[in-house]
Amino acid sequence: APGLGLGANPGLGLGANPGLGLYAELLQKYSQMHFKAVSGELNQTTIVEYTSDLLYKHGMRNVTEIQLVDGILIYPKEYFCPLGLDGKIRTTDNTRTIHHYMASWSEHRSCFQRIWRLLKNWFVDTFPLKVVALILRYKKQKRDKKNTKLFG
């Protein structure tokens, strides 16, 4: 979407009743597509782009709130995908699940960059907390052992 970079990602989760016209439109579009041109060039347009375009045609707005579009509830990314392209997870009270991905579809990231990002985030965000928890657990055990000797 213009400005906010919004789009509808059916890969994060999708449920539909049989006969929902909007998805019939999307399936019809796919049935008429060729993913490899005569020249050999591949069509690399994602399902997110196709779905978002269709939803905008049916009234989806460029806002970050829950929307009902032609019988489909569209949720903001904070509900199901609070993981940003920078690798940071930004949960809110609305977060229900976290879709973890490696952004393999992203041209601007090499495999090395994605692995480096995950390792860096683990060592910066997770590892220090685990070390502190381990130290606190050790100190508590030591204190409990001392108290047992004094009062036991």
NUNUBA-344125 format. One record per atom (N, C-alpha, C): residue number from 1; atom name; x, y, z. Coordinates in pm, 1 decimal, padded with zeros to 6 digits. Layout:
N
{site NUM; "CA"; {X; Y; Z}}
...
***
This chain:
152
{site 1; "N"; {00083.1; -00118.3; 00000.0}}
{site 1; "CA"; {00000.0; 00000.0; 00000.0}}
{site 1; "C"; {00087.1; 00124.0; 00000.0}}
{site 2; "N"; {00046.3; 00224.9; -00068.5}}
{site 2; "CA"; {00124.9; 00347.4; -00074.4}}
{site 2; "C"; {00145.1; 00407.0; 00064.5}}
{site 3; "N"; {00263.8; 00453.2; 00091.7}}
{site 3; "CA"; {00292.0; 00521.4; 00217.3}}
{site 3; "C"; {00327.8; 00430.1; 00331.9}}
{site 4; "N"; {00238.7; 00343.4; 00374.0}}
{site 4; "CA"; {00262.3; 00259.3; 00490.3}}
{site 4; "C"; {00329.3; 00126.9; 00456.4}}
{site 5; "N"; {00337.5; 00091.9; 00331.2}}
{site 5; "CA"; {00394.1; -00036.2; 00293.4}}
{site 5; "C"; {00306.8; -00151.9; 00337.5}}
{site 6; "N"; {00177.7; -00129.8; 00341.1}}
{site 6; "CA"; {00086.0; -00234.5; 00386.5}}
{site 6; "C"; {00052.7; -00330.9; 00274.1}}
{site 7; "N"; {00029.7; -00454.9; 00311.2}}
{site 7; "CA"; {-00014.1; -00555.9; 00216.4}}
{site 7; "C"; {-00077.9; -00669.3; 00293.6}}
{site 8; "N"; {-00150.9; -00752.4; 00224.8}}
{site 8; "CA"; {-00215.5; -00867.0; 00288.1}}
{site 8; "C"; {-00134.8; -00991.2; 00254.0}}
{site 9; "N"; {-00085.6; -01059.8; 00356.7}}
{site 9; "CA"; {-00002.2; -01176.9; 00335.4}}
{site 9; "C"; {-00078.3; -01303.3; 00372.4}}
{site 10; "N"; {-00137.0; -01372.1; 00273.7}}
{site 10; "CA"; {-00213.1; -01493.2; 00304.7}}
{site 10; "C"; {-00124.7; -01607.6; 00353.6}}
{site 11; "N"; {00006.6; -01594.6; 00338.1}}
{site 11; "CA"; {00097.7; -01697.9; 00386.5}}
{site 11; "C"; {00108.7; -01701.2; 00538.0}}
{site 12; "N"; {00065.2; -01597.1; 00605.5}}
{site 12; "CA"; {00071.1; -01592.6; 00751.4}}
{site 12; "C"; {-00044.4; -01667.6; 00814.5}}
{site 13; "N"; {-00149.2; -01685.6; 00740.2}}
{site 13; "CA"; {-00266.6; -01755.5; 00790.1}}
{site 13; "C"; {-00387.3; -01711.2; 00712.1}}
{site 14; "N"; {-00466.6; -01806.2; 00670.8}}
{site 14; "CA"; {-00582.4; -01773.6; 00588.7}}
{site 14; "C"; {-00689.6; -01877.5; 00613.7}}
{site 15; "N"; {-00809.3; -01830.7; 00630.6}}
{site 15; "CA"; {-00923.2; -01920.7; 00642.0}}
{site 15; "C"; {-01037.5; -01863.1; 00560.9}}
{site 16; "N"; {-01107.6; -01946.0; 00487.5}}
{site 16; "CA"; {-01217.9; -01896.4; 00404.5}}
{site 16; "C"; {-01325.1; -02003.8; 00391.8}}
{site 17; "N"; {-01449.0; -01958.4; 00390.1}}
{site 17; "CA"; {-01559.9; -02049.1; 00363.1}}
{site 17; "C"; {-01565.7; -02078.4; 00213.9}}
{site 18; "N"; {-01613.3; -02197.6; 00176.1}}
{site 18; "CA"; {-01625.3; -02229.7; 00033.2}}
{site 18; "C"; {-01712.5; -02126.7; -00038.4}}
{site 19; "N"; {-01672.0; -02092.9; -00157.5}}
{site 19; "CA"; {-01752.0; -02003.4; -00239.9}}
{site 19; "C"; {-01728.3; -01855.5; -00216.8}}
{site 20; "N"; {-01627.6; -01819.1; -00138.9}}
{site 20; "CA"; {-01598.5; -01677.7; -00117.2}}
{site 20; "C"; {-01547.8; -01618.2; -00247.8}}
{site 21; "N"; {-01624.6; -01527.4; -00304.9}}
{site 21; "CA"; {-01599.2; -01474.3; -00438.5}}
{site 21; "C"; {-01462.7; -01413.3; -00459.0}}
{site 22; "N"; {-01410.9; -01344.7; -00358.1}}
{site 22; "CA"; {-01282.7; -01278.7; -00374.3}}
{site 22; "C"; {-01171.6; -01379.7; -00402.5}}
{site 23; "N"; {-01171.9; -01491.0; -00331.3}}
{site 23; "CA"; {-01067.8; -01591.3; -00355.1}}
{site 23; "C"; {-01089.6; -01664.3; -00487.0}}
{site 24; "N"; {-01213.2; -01674.6; -00530.2}}
{site 24; "CA"; {-01239.2; -01730.7; -00663.3}}
{site 24; "C"; {-01174.8; -01641.2; -00769.1}}
{site 25; "N"; {-01181.8; -01510.0; -00747.4}}
{site 25; "CA"; {-01116.8; -01415.2; -00839.2}}
{site 25; "C"; {-00966.1; -01436.8; -00842.9}}
{site 26; "N"; {-00908.3; -01455.9; -00724.6}}
{site 26; "CA"; {-00763.6; -01476.2; -00716.1}}
{site 26; "C"; {-00723.2; -01606.8; -00784.8}}
{site 27; "N"; {-00800.2; -01712.6; -00762.5}}
{site 27; "CA"; {-00771.0; -01840.7; -00828.1}}
{site 27; "C"; {-00785.4; -01829.4; -00979.6}}
{site 28; "N"; {-00884.7; -01755.1; -01024.4}}
{site 28; "CA"; {-00903.9; -01733.3; -01168.0}}
{site 28; "C"; {-00782.0; -01661.8; -01227.1}}
{site 29; "N"; {-00734.0; -01561.3; -01156.5}}
{site 29; "CA"; {-00616.0; -01486.1; -01201.5}}
{site 29; "C"; {-00496.0; -01580.7; -01215.5}}
{site 30; "N"; {-00474.4; -01664.3; -01113.8}}
{site 30; "CA"; {-00361.9; -01758.0; -01117.4}}
{site 30; "C"; {-00376.5; -01859.2; -01230.9}}
{site 31; "N"; {-00497.9; -01902.1; -01257.8}}
{site 31; "CA"; {-00517.7; -02003.4; -01362.3}}
{site 31; "C"; {-00483.4; -01949.2; -01501.0}}
{site 32; "N"; {-00483.1; -01818.5; -01516.2}}
{site 32; "CA"; {-00453.1; -01757.5; -01645.8}}
{site 32; "C"; {-00308.6; -01708.4; -01656.3}}
{site 33; "N"; {-00229.9; -01728.3; -01552.3}}
{site 33; "CA"; {-00092.2; -01676.3; -01550.4}}
{site 33; "C"; {00007.8; -01776.5; -01604.6}}
{site 34; "N"; {00116.2; -01721.3; -01651.3}}
{site 34; "CA"; {00233.8; -01800.2; -01686.1}}
{site 34; "C"; {00346.3; -01748.8; -01598.3}}
{site 35; "N"; {00413.2; -01838.9; -01532.0}}
{site 35; "CA"; {00518.0; -01796.1; -01440.8}}
{site 35; "C"; {00655.2; -01794.3; -01506.7}}
{site 36; "N"; {00659.4; -01839.5; -01630.2}}
{site 36; "CA"; {00783.5; -01831.1; -01706.3}}
{site 36; "C"; {00747.9; -01777.0; -01844.1}}
{site 37; "N"; {00804.7; -01660.9; -01875.5}}
{site 37; "CA"; {00777.5; -01597.7; -02005.0}}
{site 37; "C"; {00848.8; -01673.3; -02116.0}}
{site 38; "N"; {00808.1; -01649.2; -02239.0}}
{site 38; "CA"; {00872.0; -01711.6; -02355.6}}
{site 38; "C"; {01021.6; -01681.1; -02354.7}}
{site 39; "N"; {01058.7; -01562.7; -02308.4}}
{site 39; "CA"; {01199.9; -01522.0; -02302.4}}
{site 39; "C"; {01277.2; -01599.5; -02196.3}}
{site 40; "N"; {01206.7; -01671.3; -02109.4}}
{site 40; "CA"; {01271.1; -01746.1; -02002.3}}
{site 40; "C"; {01271.0; -01671.7; -01869.4}}
{site 41; "N"; {01230.6; -01545.4; -01872.4}}
{site 41; "CA"; {01225.8; -01465.2; -01750.3}}
{site 41; "C"; {01114.2; -01515.3; -01659.3}}
{site 42; "N"; {01145.3; -01524.5; -01529.3}}
{site 42; "CA"; {01047.3; -01573.7; -01432.3}}
{site 42; "C"; {00962.9; -01459.6; -01376.5}}
{site 43; "N"; {00835.6; -01486.0; -01356.7}}
{site 43; "CA"; {00746.0; -01392.1; -01290.3}}
{site 43; "C"; {00769.0; -01409.0; -01140.3}}
{site 44; "N"; {00828.2; -01310.1; -01077.6}}
{site 44; "CA"; {00859.6; -01320.3; -00935.1}}
{site 44; "C"; {00767.4; -01234.7; -00848.2}}
{site 45; "N"; {00653.0; -01199.1; -00902.1}}
{site 45; "CA"; {00554.3; -01126.3; -00823.4}}
{site 45; "C"; {00501.1; -01220.2; -00715.6}}
{site 46; "N"; {00493.1; -01171.5; -00592.1}}
{site 46; "CA"; {00453.0; -01258.0; -00480.7}}
{site 46; "C"; {00301.0; -01261.8; -00464.0}}
{site 47; "N"; {00255.4; -01362.6; -00391.8}}
{site 47; "CA"; {00113.2; -01375.4; -00359.3}}
{site 47; "C"; {00066.5; -01254.8; -00278.0}}
{site 48; "N"; {00157.6; -01196.8; -00200.5}}
{site 48; "CA"; {00123.9; -01077.6; -00122.1}}
{site 48; "C"; {00081.5; -00964.2; -00215.1}}
{site 49; "N"; {00155.7; -00943.5; -00323.3}}
{site 49; "CA"; {00123.1; -00836.2; -00417.6}}
{site 49; "C"; {-00010.9; -00862.1; -00487.2}}
{site 50; "N"; {-00031.0; -00985.0; -00535.0}}
{site 50; "CA"; {-00156.5; -01017.3; -00603.7}}
{site 50; "C"; {-00276.4; -01002.4; -00509.8}}
{site 51; "N"; {-00263.0; -01057.2; -00388.1}}
{site 51; "CA"; {-00373.0; -01051.9; -00292.0}}
{site 51; "C"; {-00401.1; -00908.0; -00249.0}}
{site 52; "N"; {-00295.0; -00832.9; -00220.8}}
{site 52; "CA"; {-00312.5; -00693.3; -00178.0}}
{site 52; "C"; {-00381.2; -00611.4; -00286.2}}
{site 53; "N"; {-00336.4; -00625.5; -00410.5}}
{site 53; "CA"; {-00399.2; -00552.0; -00521.5}}
{site 53; "C"; {-00548.6; -00582.8; -00529.7}}
{site 54; "N"; {-00582.0; -00710.0; -00519.5}}
{site 54; "CA"; {-00722.5; -00750.8; -00528.0}}
{site 54; "C"; {-00803.7; -00693.7; -00410.8}}
{site 55; "N"; {-00746.4; -00699.9; -00290.4}}
{site 55; "CA"; {-00816.8; -00647.3; -00173.9}}
{site 55; "C"; {-00836.1; -00496.2; -00183.1}}
{site 56; "N"; {-00738.0; -00425.0; -00236.3}}
{site 56; "CA"; {-00754.5; -00280.0; -00253.9}}
{site 56; "C"; {-00866.5; -00250.2; -00352.9}}
{site 57; "N"; {-00877.1; -00332.6; -00457.0}}
{site 57; "CA"; {-00986.5; -00314.2; -00553.6}}
{site 57; "C"; {-01122.8; -00336.0; -00488.0}}
{site 58; "N"; {-01124.0; -00418.2; -00381.1}}
{site 58; "CA"; {-01249.2; -00449.5; -00311.4}}
{site 58; "C"; {-01270.5; -00363.8; -00187.0}}
{site 59; "N"; {-01186.3; -00262.7; -00167.5}}
{site 59; "CA"; {-01212.1; -00168.1; -00059.3}}
{site 59; "C"; {-01116.2; -00166.9; 00058.1}}
{site 60; "N"; {-01010.4; -00247.5; 00056.2}}
{site 60; "CA"; {-00914.8; -00240.8; 00166.1}}
{site 60; "C"; {-00856.1; -00099.7; 00171.1}}
{site 61; "N"; {-00840.5; -00049.6; 00293.2}}
{site 61; "CA"; {-00787.0; 00084.8; 00312.2}}
{site 61; "C"; {-00643.3; 00078.0; 00361.8}}
{site 62; "N"; {-00572.3; 00186.8; 00347.1}}
{site 62; "CA"; {-00432.4; 00197.8; 00385.0}}
{site 62; "C"; {-00421.8; 00239.5; 00532.2}}
{site 63; "N"; {-00470.0; 00152.0; 00622.6}}
{site 63; "CA"; {-00470.6; 00181.2; 00765.5}}
{site 63; "C"; {-00417.5; 00060.8; 00842.5}}
{site 64; "N"; {-00369.1; 00084.5; 00963.6}}
{site 64; "CA"; {-00316.9; -00024.6; 01045.7}}
{site 64; "C"; {-00417.7; -00062.3; 01154.3}}
{site 65; "N"; {-00534.5; -00103.9; 01112.4}}
{site 65; "CA"; {-00637.9; -00151.9; 01204.0}}
{site 65; "C"; {-00710.3; -00268.9; 01138.4}}
{site 66; "N"; {-00784.1; -00346.1; 01217.8}}
{site 66; "CA"; {-00859.1; -00458.9; 01162.9}}
{site 66; "C"; {-00963.7; -00405.1; 01065.8}}
{site 67; "N"; {-00974.0; -00470.3; 00949.7}}
{site 67; "CA"; {-01069.6; -00428.4; 00846.7}}
{site 67; "C"; {-01150.6; -00548.7; 00800.1}}
{site 68; "N"; {-01272.3; -00523.6; 00759.9}}
{site 68; "CA"; {-01355.6; -00625.0; 00695.9}}
{site 68; "C"; {-01368.6; -00584.9; 00549.8}}
{site 69; "N"; {-01314.3; -00669.2; 00461.5}}
{site 69; "CA"; {-01314.2; -00639.5; 00317.8}}
{site 69; "C"; {-01382.1; -00754.2; 00244.7}}
{site 70; "N"; {-01499.3; -00729.4; 00193.6}}
{site 70; "CA"; {-01571.7; -00827.8; 00112.8}}
{site 70; "C"; {-01581.0; -00964.4; 00181.7}}
{site 71; "N"; {-01612.3; -00962.1; 00311.9}}
{site 71; "CA"; {-01628.4; -01086.6; 00386.8}}
{site 71; "C"; {-01499.9; -01141.8; 00445.9}}
{site 72; "N"; {-01389.4; -01069.6; 00433.3}}
{site 72; "CA"; {-01259.7; -01117.0; 00483.1}}
{site 72; "C"; {-01209.4; -01020.9; 00589.7}}
{site 73; "N"; {-01172.1; -01075.6; 00707.0}}
{site 73; "CA"; {-01110.8; -00993.1; 00810.9}}
{site 73; "C"; {-00961.8; -00982.1; 00782.1}}
{site 74; "N"; {-00911.6; -00860.3; 00777.8}}
{site 74; "CA"; {-00770.0; -00834.0; 00755.2}}
{site 74; "C"; {-00714.1; -00778.3; 00885.9}}
{site 75; "N"; {-00610.0; -00843.5; 00939.2}}
{site 75; "CA"; {-00550.3; -00801.2; 01065.3}}
{site 75; "C"; {-00417.5; -00729.6; 01040.6}}
{site 76; "N"; {-00383.9; -00630.9; 01123.2}}
{site 76; "CA"; {-00252.1; -00566.9; 01114.3}}
{site 76; "C"; {-00141.9; -00667.8; 01147.9}}
{site 77; "N"; {-00020.4; -00641.6; 01101.5}}
{site 77; "CA"; {00089.9; -00736.7; 01118.5}}
{site 77; "C"; {00122.3; -00764.6; 01264.0}}
{site 78; "N"; {00091.9; -00672.2; 01355.7}}
{site 78; "CA"; {00123.1; -00693.6; 01496.5}}
{site 78; "C"; {00054.8; -00819.2; 01551.7}}
{site 79; "N"; {-00054.8; -00864.5; 01490.7}}
{site 79; "CA"; {-00127.6; -00981.7; 01538.1}}
{site 79; "C"; {-00054.7; -01112.7; 01506.6}}
{site 80; "N"; {-00000.7; -01124.6; 01386.6}}
{site 80; "CA"; {00054.3; -01253.0; 01342.8}}
{site 80; "C"; {00197.6; -01246.2; 01290.7}}
{site 81; "N"; {00251.8; -01126.9; 01272.5}}
{site 81; "CA"; {00387.2; -01115.9; 01217.6}}
{site 81; "C"; {00460.3; -00994.4; 01274.6}}
{site 82; "N"; {00488.3; -00994.8; 01406.1}}
{site 82; "CA"; {00558.0; -00880.6; 01463.9}}
{site 82; "C"; {00708.5; -00881.6; 01437.8}}
{site 83; "N"; {00756.0; -00978.6; 01359.2}}
{site 83; "CA"; {00897.7; -00986.4; 01323.7}}
{site 83; "C"; {00922.5; -00898.4; 01202.2}}
{site 84; "N"; {01007.3; -00797.7; 01219.3}}
{site 84; "CA"; {01038.4; -00706.7; 01109.3}}
{site 84; "C"; {01152.0; -00758.4; 01023.0}}
{site 85; "N"; {01173.4; -00694.0; 00909.6}}
{site 85; "CA"; {01284.0; -00732.9; 00821.1}}
{site 85; "C"; {01419.4; -00713.0; 00887.6}}
{site 86; "N"; {01424.3; -00630.9; 00992.0}}
{site 86; "CA"; {01549.7; -00609.5; 01063.9}}
{site 86; "C"; {01576.8; -00720.8; 01164.7}}
{site 87; "N"; {01484.3; -00816.7; 01176.4}}
{site 87; "CA"; {01502.9; -00929.1; 01267.4}}
{site 87; "C"; {01451.7; -00904.0; 01408.1}}
{site 88; "N"; {01406.1; -00784.9; 01436.9}}
{site 88; "CA"; {01355.0; -00751.5; 01569.9}}
{site 88; "C"; {01207.8; -00790.9; 01581.0}}
{site 89; "N"; {01172.4; -00849.5; 01694.3}}
{site 89; "CA"; {01033.6; -00886.6; 01720.3}}
{site 89; "C"; {00971.7; -00777.7; 01807.2}}
{site 90; "N"; {00862.8; -00721.2; 01758.5}}
{site 90; "CA"; {00794.2; -00613.1; 01829.8}}
{site 90; "C"; {00651.8; -00658.8; 01863.5}}
{site 91; "N"; {00638.1; -00727.6; 01976.1}}
{site 91; "CA"; {00506.1; -00777.1; 02015.4}}
{site 91; "C"; {00426.1; -00665.9; 02083.1}}
{site 92; "N"; {00295.2; -00681.7; 02077.9}}
{site 92; "CA"; {00202.5; -00591.0; 02146.0}}
{site 92; "C"; {00101.2; -00678.0; 02219.5}}
{site 93; "N"; {00009.1; -00616.2; 02289.1}}
{site 93; "CA"; {-00097.9; -00691.8; 02355.2}}
{site 93; "C"; {-00184.3; -00765.5; 02253.4}}
{site 94; "N"; {-00180.6; -00722.3; 02128.5}}
{site 94; "CA"; {-00260.6; -00785.4; 02022.7}}
{site 94; "C"; {-00192.2; -00905.9; 01959.0}}
{site 95; "N"; {-00063.6; -00926.2; 01983.5}}
{site 95; "CA"; {00009.8; -01034.6; 01918.2}}
{site 95; "C"; {-00046.0; -01169.6; 01961.1}}
{site 96; "N"; {-00079.0; -01253.0; 01862.3}}
{site 96; "CA"; {-00134.8; -01385.8; 01887.6}}
{site 96; "C"; {-00035.4; -01496.2; 01854.4}}
{site 97; "N"; {00050.0; -01473.5; 01758.6}}
{site 97; "CA"; {00149.6; -01571.2; 01717.0}}
{site 97; "C"; {00259.7; -01496.1; 01643.4}}
{site 98; "N"; {00374.5; -01561.1; 01626.1}}
{site 98; "CA"; {00486.0; -01497.4; 01555.8}}
{site 98; "C"; {00526.3; -01585.0; 01438.5}}
{site 99; "N"; {00516.6; -01528.3; 01320.3}}
{site 99; "CA"; {00558.2; -01597.4; 01198.7}}
{site 99; "C"; {00707.7; -01571.2; 01180.9}}
{site 100; "N"; {00789.9; -01675.8; 01200.6}}
{site 100; "CA"; {00934.7; -01662.0; 01182.6}}
{site 100; "C"; {00967.4; -01692.2; 01037.6}}
{site 101; "N"; {01049.6; -01609.9; 00979.4}}
{site 101; "CA"; {01086.7; -01629.2; 00839.4}}
{site 101; "C"; {01230.6; -01585.6; 00818.6}}
{site 102; "N"; {01290.0; -01632.7; 00709.4}}
{site 102; "CA"; {01428.5; -01598.2; 00676.8}}
{site 102; "C"; {01437.0; -01497.0; 00563.8}}
{site 103; "N"; {01326.7; -01450.1; 00512.6}}
{site 103; "CA"; {01323.4; -01351.6; 00402.9}}
{site 103; "C"; {01401.5; -01401.2; 00281.4}}
{site 104; "N"; {01387.2; -01529.4; 00250.6}}
{site 104; "CA"; {01458.8; -01587.2; 00135.9}}
{site 104; "C"; {01414.5; -01524.8; 00005.3}}
{site 105; "N"; {01296.3; -01465.1; 00004.5}}
{site 105; "CA"; {01242.6; -01399.8; -00113.8}}
{site 105; "C"; {01299.3; -01260.3; -00131.7}}
{site 106; "N"; {01368.2; -01211.4; -00031.5}}
{site 106; "CA"; {01417.8; -01074.1; -00035.3}}
{site 106; "C"; {01550.8; -01067.6; -00109.1}}
{site 107; "N"; {01555.3; -00991.5; -00216.9}}
{site 107; "CA"; {01676.6; -00981.9; -00297.2}}
{site 107; "C"; {01788.5; -00907.9; -00226.1}}
{site 108; "N"; {01754.3; -00816.0; -00137.4}}
{site 108; "CA"; {01857.0; -00733.4; -00076.0}}
{site 108; "C"; {01927.2; -00801.6; 00040.8}}
{site 109; "N"; {01894.4; -00923.8; 00069.7}}
{site 109; "CA"; {01960.7; -00995.1; 00178.7}}
{site 109; "C"; {02021.9; -01125.2; 00127.2}}
{site 110; "N"; {02147.3; -01140.2; 00155.4}}
{site 110; "CA"; {02211.2; -01266.7; 00120.7}}
{site 110; "C"; {02186.3; -01365.2; 00234.8}}
{site 111; "N"; {02212.5; -01489.5; 00209.3}}
{site 111; "CA"; {02195.9; -01592.7; 00312.2}}
{site 111; "C"; {02284.4; -01559.2; 00432.2}}
{site 112; "N"; {02406.5; -01516.2; 00404.9}}
{site 112; "CA"; {02498.9; -01480.7; 00512.6}}
{site 112; "C"; {02441.0; -01368.5; 00598.9}}
{site 113; "N"; {02383.3; -01266.9; 00534.0}}
{site 113; "CA"; {02325.7; -01154.5; 00608.5}}
{site 113; "C"; {02210.9; -01200.5; 00697.5}}
{site 114; "N"; {02127.4; -01290.9; 00648.2}}
{site 114; "CA"; {02014.2; -01338.8; 00727.8}}
{site 114; "C"; {02063.0; -01418.8; 00848.4}}
{site 115; "N"; {02160.7; -01505.5; 00826.0}}
{site 115; "CA"; {02214.9; -01585.4; 00936.6}}
{site 115; "C"; {02284.2; -01494.8; 01037.5}}
{site 116; "N"; {02361.6; -01398.5; 00988.6}}
{site 116; "CA"; {02430.6; -01304.1; 01076.2}}
{site 116; "C"; {02329.8; -01227.0; 01161.9}}
{site 117; "N"; {02220.1; -01181.3; 01100.4}}
{site 117; "CA"; {02117.8; -01106.7; 01172.4}}
{site 117; "C"; {02058.9; -01191.7; 01285.0}}
{site 118; "N"; {02027.0; -01317.7; 01254.4}}
{site 118; "CA"; {01968.6; -01404.4; 01356.6}}
{site 118; "C"; {02066.5; -01430.2; 01471.1}}
{site 119; "N"; {02193.5; -01456.6; 01437.0}}
{site 119; "CA"; {02294.8; -01479.8; 01540.4}}
{site 119; "C"; {02316.1; -01354.6; 01624.7}}
{site 120; "N"; {02326.8; -01240.8; 01558.0}}
{site 120; "CA"; {02348.1; -01114.2; 01628.6}}
{site 120; "C"; {02232.6; -01087.6; 01724.7}}
{site 121; "N"; {02111.7; -01105.9; 01677.8}}
{site 121; "CA"; {01996.0; -01082.2; 01764.9}}
{site 121; "C"; {01994.4; -01179.0; 01882.1}}
{site 122; "N"; {02034.2; -01303.3; 01858.4}}
{site 122; "CA"; {02036.1; -01400.5; 01967.1}}
{site 122; "C"; {02140.0; -01360.5; 02071.2}}
{site 123; "N"; {02261.1; -01323.5; 02025.5}}
{site 123; "CA"; {02366.3; -01287.7; 02119.9}}
{site 123; "C"; {02339.1; -01154.8; 02189.1}}
{site 124; "N"; {02273.2; -01063.2; 02123.0}}
{site 124; "CA"; {02243.9; -00932.7; 02183.0}}
{site 124; "C"; {02121.6; -00941.0; 02274.1}}
{site 125; "N"; {02017.0; -01008.9; 02229.7}}
{site 125; "CA"; {01890.2; -01008.9; 02303.8}}
{site 125; "C"; {01872.4; -01129.1; 02396.4}}
{site 126; "N"; {01908.9; -01246.3; 02351.7}}
{site 126; "CA"; {01877.2; -01368.2; 02425.3}}
{site 126; "C"; {01990.6; -01415.5; 02515.5}}
{site 127; "N"; {02110.9; -01424.6; 02463.8}}
{site 127; "CA"; {02224.2; -01480.3; 02537.1}}
{site 127; "C"; {02249.5; -01409.2; 02670.3}}
{site 128; "N"; {02256.0; -01274.0; 02672.3}}
{site 128; "CA"; {02280.1; -01207.1; 02801.4}}
{site 128; "C"; {02173.9; -01240.3; 02906.1}}
{site 129; "N"; {02048.9; -01250.5; 02863.6}}
{site 129; "CA"; {01942.5; -01284.6; 02958.6}}
{site 129; "C"; {01960.9; -01425.3; 03014.0}}
{site 130; "N"; {02004.2; -01516.5; 02928.9}}
{site 130; "CA"; {02027.3; -01653.8; 02974.1}}
{site 130; "C"; {02143.7; -01659.3; 03073.1}}
{site 131; "N"; {02249.4; -01581.5; 03047.4}}
{site 131; "CA"; {02364.8; -01577.6; 03138.2}}
{site 131; "C"; {02322.1; -01521.1; 03273.7}}
{site 132; "N"; {02247.0; -01412.0; 03272.9}}
{site 132; "CA"; {02199.5; -01352.3; 03398.4}}
{site 132; "C"; {02112.1; -01451.6; 03474.1}}
{site 133; "N"; {02022.7; -01519.9; 03405.3}}
{site 133; "CA"; {01935.8; -01618.9; 03469.9}}
{site 133; "C"; {02018.8; -01731.2; 03531.8}}
{site 134; "N"; {02122.4; -01774.7; 03461.8}}
{site 134; "CA"; {02209.7; -01881.0; 03512.0}}
{site 134; "C"; {02283.4; -01834.9; 03637.9}}
{site 135; "N"; {02335.5; -01712.9; 03636.5}}
{site 135; "CA"; {02406.2; -01658.5; 03753.3}}
{site 135; "C"; {02311.2; -01646.8; 03872.1}}
{site 136; "N"; {02191.6; -01594.9; 03848.8}}
{site 136; "CA"; {02094.2; -01581.0; 03957.2}}
{site 136; "C"; {02053.7; -01716.6; 04014.5}}
{site 137; "N"; {02037.2; -01814.9; 03927.5}}
{site 137; "CA"; {02002.2; -01949.6; 03974.0}}
{site 137; "C"; {02115.4; -02007.5; 04059.3}}
{site 138; "N"; {02241.6; -01986.8; 04016.8}}
{site 138; "CA"; {02357.9; -02035.4; 04091.2}}
{site 138; "C"; {02363.1; -01969.1; 04229.2}}
{site 139; "N"; {02343.6; -01835.3; 04232.6}}
{site 139; "CA"; {02347.2; -01763.1; 04360.1}}
{site 139; "C"; {02235.5; -01810.2; 04453.2}}
{site 140; "N"; {02117.6; -01836.0; 04397.7}}
{site 140; "CA"; {02005.0; -01882.6; 04479.1}}
{site 140; "C"; {02035.4; -02019.8; 04537.6}}
{site 141; "N"; {02091.8; -02109.7; 04456.2}}
{site 141; "CA"; {02126.8; -02242.8; 04505.4}}
{site 141; "C"; {02231.7; -02233.3; 04615.9}}
{site 142; "N"; {02328.4; -02145.4; 04595.7}}
{site 142; "CA"; {02434.6; -02126.9; 04694.3}}
{site 142; "C"; {02375.2; -02072.3; 04825.0}}
{site 143; "N"; {02283.6; -01973.5; 04813.2}}
{site 143; "CA"; {02218.2; -01914.1; 04929.9}}
{site 143; "C"; {02130.8; -02018.1; 05000.3}}
{site 144; "N"; {02056.0; -02096.9; 04923.4}}
{site 144; "CA"; {01970.2; -02200.2; 04982.2}}
{site 144; "C"; {02053.3; -02305.0; 05055.7}}
{site 145; "N"; {02168.3; -02339.3; 04997.9}}
{site 145; "CA"; {02256.3; -02438.8; 05059.7}}
{site 145; "C"; {02311.1; -02384.3; 05191.9}}
{site 146; "N"; {02347.4; -02255.1; 05193.2}}
{site 146; "CA"; {02399.0; -02190.7; 05314.0}}
{site 146; "C"; {02290.3; -02186.0; 05421.1}}
{site 147; "N"; {02167.3; -02150.4; 05380.8}}
{site 147; "CA"; {02056.1; -02144.5; 05476.4}}
{site 147; "C"; {02023.8; -02281.8; 05532.9}}
{site 148; "N"; {02038.5; -02385.5; 05452.0}}
{site 148; "CA"; {02013.5; -02522.0; 05497.8}}
{site 148; "C"; {02113.9; -02559.2; 05606.5}}
{site 149; "N"; {02241.7; -02519.8; 05587.7}}
{site 149; "CA"; {02344.9; -02549.5; 05687.6}}
{site 149; "C"; {02318.0; -02474.1; 05817.8}}
{site 150; "N"; {02271.9; -02347.4; 05806.5}}
{site 150; "CA"; {02247.8; -02266.8; 05926.2}}
{site 150; "C"; {02126.3; -02314.2; 06004.6}}
{site 151; "N"; {02019.3; -02347.8; 05932.6}}
{site 151; "CA"; {01892.9; -02379.8; 05999.8}}
{site 151; "C"; {01857.4; -02528.1; 05995.4}}
{site 152; "N"; {01936.5; -02608.7; 05926.3}}
{site 152; "CA"; {01900.9; -02748.5; 05909.0}}
{site 152; "C"; {01963.8; -02834.1; 06005.8}}
***
